[in-house]
Amino acid sequence: MIYHSLKLYLIDLDFYFCQKNLLAALIIILYTLAFLFLCYWINKKFIKVVPNYTLTILFSLKIAYALFFLYVYTYHYGGGELTADAGAFFKESIVLHNVFYESPYDFFQFFFGLNENPEFIDKYLSSTTHWNGGKTLLFNDSRNVIRTNALLLFITGGQVIVHFIIFSFASFIGGVDLFQWLKKKSNIPPPILLSMLTLAPSLAFWSSSLIKEPLMILGLFLLIRGVFDTISIPRRTWRILVGFILTLGFKPYVLICFVIVLIFYLSFSKLFKRQWLTLLTFSIFGISVLLSTGYSDKIAYIIANQQEDFINLRDGGLYLQGDDEHYYYIYYANRDHFKLENGNAVLLEPVGAHYLKKNENFERFPMKLEEVGRTYKIHLHLHETSSKVEVTPIRDNFWQMLLNIPESFINSFFQPIPNKQSTWLQYPAFFENILFAILAVLTFILFPRKLNQSDKRIVSTLLLFAAFIAMIVGWTTPVSGAIVRYIIPAYIAILAVLAIKLDYKKMMLIFSKKGRKKTKV
């Protein structure tokens, strides 16, 4: 009798999960079909220079990128569970979403940032790490990703794949919008140009997730078209406003860089016909202003702190609480000298350490911890990364920061460089960098288009934007896996420059002539 009842229970349980899985599959299929149909409708109504099915095919491939991202961070890194930022953002969005069912009023206080009381936050979100990420220079943009996903949970049934599809579509439609401008500036065939803007490998990969990048990328696409395209004022205005909000909300430093180069575009780029002179003048002016106002030291301090934080993440190790102003730092390789449990580290045998002041990563004093059995509270326990990049410490020095510019360009545009410890995931980014280098040679040396003065100003502005992004990323990021993610805004600007500057027709004409000569021979 008991066996029969248990068997019936298991059958009912299996039927329940079967129904649940069928419902999840149905939700995913319906959303996928809806977005594919929307792509077809947009293509037919607005993108008449390519066949009606083009956007549908391209977005299908974009969904494939999203599934690949999901696979990498679920099975390659996550052991069957979505991990890293994507996993944390989604889990914390569920925590925030559930606040609504306890108190809608409190949920909207979180959503609109109306209550920053620590006790109020801990009441609902004490388990979060990205929401409670501590103080940041501008504001915690991670919260905006959590807010967005928490809001989407009302319509997605909690299906993470649907979130990936929605975020992927946001960045995809931004690329389509930028295409509407670049097709007027470029002689690259529309299908190829559209594919470049939507399926360039790193761009497509990082814009097909549920982290900050997709919505920042949409914002940047809209900003670029809103500023540079000669469409009506209302159409430019809404793009600039939405682009401003999205870049500010999801990657503020990208907006700061864009505003700086916008100043260059509206004023300095008009000073000389030769754009290298305008860039040189702007650089000298900018450095002079920073030095004369004292902001040079402040910027060096901010950049150096970001660099130090990333070096800590790169090297890993134990940060143990010392007194109110100091930590004990233990090298990652020496962590086995402690017994780690419940947020504490118990010293098992004497070990070398460094005594360092909080917020001053490079002021480290060698010492030895010898009190076996003593318990230390763990401030941070970081794992060593497998994709280290060496960077020269800035140490709050503005002139050192300037001297690091060549190094920052090399790291930003040439990492990752595979080595014996490299995983297979580094090779696609490595070959993509080689492809960009080849395209740069074709565009600026072998087959450059002659541009009018207006287009020269646009190209120099976009290159300046890419340079600013590359400097910030190269200065602060000593991990190649992070570099390929953070450099994406620069790649967008470079793709636009390649589209404008490359004389595709001339290139194909010469290549076709060489091909015919070989055939005759």
Sequence and secondary structure as in RCSB ss.txt:
>XXXX:A:sequence
MIYHSLKLYLIDLDFYFCQKNLLAALIIILYTLAFLFLCYWINKKFIKVVPNYTLTILFSLKIAYALFFLYVYTY
HYGGGELTADAGAFFKESIVLHNVFYESPYDFFQFFFGLNENPEFIDKYLSSTTHWNGGKTLLFNDSRNVIRTNA
LLLFITGGQVIVHFIIFSFASFIGGVDLFQWLKKKSNIPPPILLSMLTLAPSLAFWSSSLIKEPLMILGLFLLIR
GVFDTISIPRRTWRILVGFILTLGFKPYVLICFVIVLIFYLSFSKLFKRQWLTLLTFSIFGISVLLSTGYSDKIA
YIIANQQEDFINLRDGGLYLQGDDEHYYYIYYANRDHFKLENGNAVLLEPVGAHYLKKNENFERFPMKLEEVGRT
YKIHLHLHETSSKVEVTPIRDNFWQMLLNIPESFINSFFQPIPNKQSTWLQYPAFFENILFAILAVLTFILFPRK
LNQSDKRIVSTLLLFAAFIAMIVGWTTPVSGAIVRYIIPAYIAILAVLAIKLDYKKMMLIFSKKGRKKTKV
>XXXX:A:secstr
 HHHHHHHHHHHHHHHHHHHHHHHHHHHHHHHHHHHHHHHHHHHHH TTS TTHHHHHHHHHHHHHHHHHHIIII
ISSTTS  HHHHHHHHHHHHHHHHHHH HHHHHHHHTT    HHHHHHHHTT SSTT    SS  THHHHHHHHH
HHHHHHTT HHHHHHHHHHHHHHHHHHHHHHHTTT  S HHHHHHHHHH HHHHHHTTSSSSHHHHHHHHHHHHH
HHH    HHHHHHHHHHHHHHHHHH HHHHHHHHHHHHHHHTGGGS SSHHHHHHHHHHHHHHHHHHHTHHHHHH
HHHHHHHHHHHHHHH EEEEE STTEEEEE GGGGGGEEEETTEEEE S EEEEEEETT TT EEEEEE  TT E
EEEEEEE   SSB      TT HHHHHHTHHHHHHHHHH     TT  TTHHHHHHHHHHHHHHHHIIIIISB  
  HHHHHHHHHHHHHHHHHHHHHHHH  BHHHHHHHTHHHHHHHHHHHHHHB HHHHHHHHHHHHHHHHH 
